[in-house]
Amino acid sequence: MAGESRDVLLAIVIGAQGLKGDVRVKAFTHAPAALAGYRSLHDRQGRHFTVTGARASKAGEAVLSIAELTDRGAAESLHGVELFISRAALPETAKDEYYHADLIGLRAEDSEGRGLGTVQAIHNYGAGDVIEIARVDGDSILLPFTRETVPVIEIDKSRIVVAVPEDVETGEHGNVE
């Protein structure tokens, strides 16, 4: 939660590019080519990768040159590998800006302070951000991640306040056809 040391997912390797060991990545940064500025990334196994260059390719993608990769075979072996950076290495956010990693694990409450669950993830399926809240009953709810739906975010208090739609409050889950 707040103050915890976390890793932040910046990219996932989606393929090799060329013969010299460059990799294509799906970037989770605002500007994919900015990945070069982070220089040192790591994977879940603790392997470190030194980014020596990055250039934008398709929308949301970049091609990275990584010092430890010297040929196409090495680049292909990283297919599917997630690349992270320590949260502490990222710049501070402006007011009302948040890294997804800062929100994961926060308590979700309604306006009366009743617990709804825990923030599980932030997704984007193309039409805007969606917040996933894992409920105590094992179910999860997906809601638009907007100021109207989540009017209060208090990272220092490890909580968000959710304006819960009526059908979620009552447990009614209708089907949309």
N, C-alpha and C positions, 0 to 999 in steps of 0.2 A: 504494500500500500504506500501511502505517502512516506517519503524518505527511504523506501526500500531500494536496494540496488537491483536494477532490472536490465535485461537486454532488450533492445528494440530491433525488430525485424525491419531491415532496410530493403532487401531484395531476395529473390530466389533465382537460382541459375536455371535457365530454360533451354540452354544448348551451347554448343561450341560455335565460334565464329572464326573462320579462316584456319590457317595451319600453324600459327605461332603461339597458340594457347589462350587466345582471347575468349571470353564467354559472353553470351547474351543473357541478360537478366530482366526479369519483370521487377521494376523498381516501385517501391512504396514511398517514394519521396516526391515532393512537389515538382522538382526539376531532376529528372533521371541522371543527367550528366553531372549533377552536383555530387554524385557518389564518390567521385575522385577526391573531393575535399575531405572525406573522412579517413582516407589513407589506410587505416587498419581495421579490417572486418574479421569476424570469426564465425565458426559454425557451432552447432550444438555439442559437437565432440571436443571443442576447444582448439581446433586447428585455426591458425591465424593466416590471413591473406592480406598482402600488401598491395593496395590498388595504386597502380602507377599511371593510370589514365582511364578516362571514361568519355564516351561520346554518345549522344542521344541517337536512337534509331527510330523504330516505330513509336507511336504514342504509348507512353508508360513503360517504355523499354530503353535499355542502354547496353552498350558493348563496353565491357571492362577489360583492361589489361591488368593482369595480376602477376607480380614478380615471381611467385612460386610456380606458376604454370608456364612451361616452355614449349609445349607442343599440343597438337589437337587432341591426342589421346588423354593427356592430363586434364584438359578442359572438358572433354566428354565425360570423364569420371565424376565430375561435379554436378552432373545433371540432377536437378531436384534439390540440391543443397540450399538451405536457407542461410543467408548472410546477415549477421547481427552486428550491432555496436552497443557498447555500454550506454545506458541512459545518461550517465554522468558526462559523457563526451558530447552530448547534444546541447545546442544553445538553449537558454531559457526561453520560455514561451511568453508571448505578450498576454495581456489581460484577455480573458475569454478565448484563449487558444490552449489546446491540450494535445499532448501526444496520446495516441490510443493506449499505449502501455501504461500511462498514468491513470487511466480510467478502469482498466481491467482489475477486478477484485474489489472495487468500491461497493459499499452497501447501497442498495436501491430502496428508497422509502417513498411513501406517498406524502402528500402535503400535511397529513396528521402525524407523521413520524412512524407509521406502521411499516414494518419490514416487508418488502416485496421479493427480495432475493439479492443476488450479487451480479454485477456487471461481468458477463462472460466474454463478450467480444463486441467489436464494432465492425460491421460489414458494409461493403458498398457493392451493390449489384447493378450499378449503372444509373440509378435514379436518385442517388443521394445516400448519405450514411444511415445505417440502421443499427440500433443498439439491441444487443441480445442480453436478456436478463434471465439468469438461471434461478428458478424458484425453488423453495425448500422442498416442494413435493416432487422434485425431479424433473418437472416440465420446464420449458423455457418459453419466453415471450419475445417477440421481435416487434420493436416500435421504431417509428421514424426518429432519428437523432436530430431533433430540431429544438429551438429555444422554447417553442410551445409545449413540446412533450417532455423536455428535460430543462425546466426553467432554472434549476439551481444545481451547480456543481461546486462541491467543497472538497477539494483534494486534501486540504489540511485536516479535515474532519472525517476523511475516508468515506464520503457519502455523496450520493446524488439524490435529488428529489424529482420524482416522475409524476407528471399529471396523467394519471392512469385513465385510459378510456373506460367507459362504463361497462362494456362487455368483458373486459379483463378483470375488473373489480369483482363482478358477480360470478366469474368463472364460466360465463357463457361463451362458447366458441362456435360461432356460426360458420357455415361453409359459404364460400363465394363461388358462384357459378358463372 
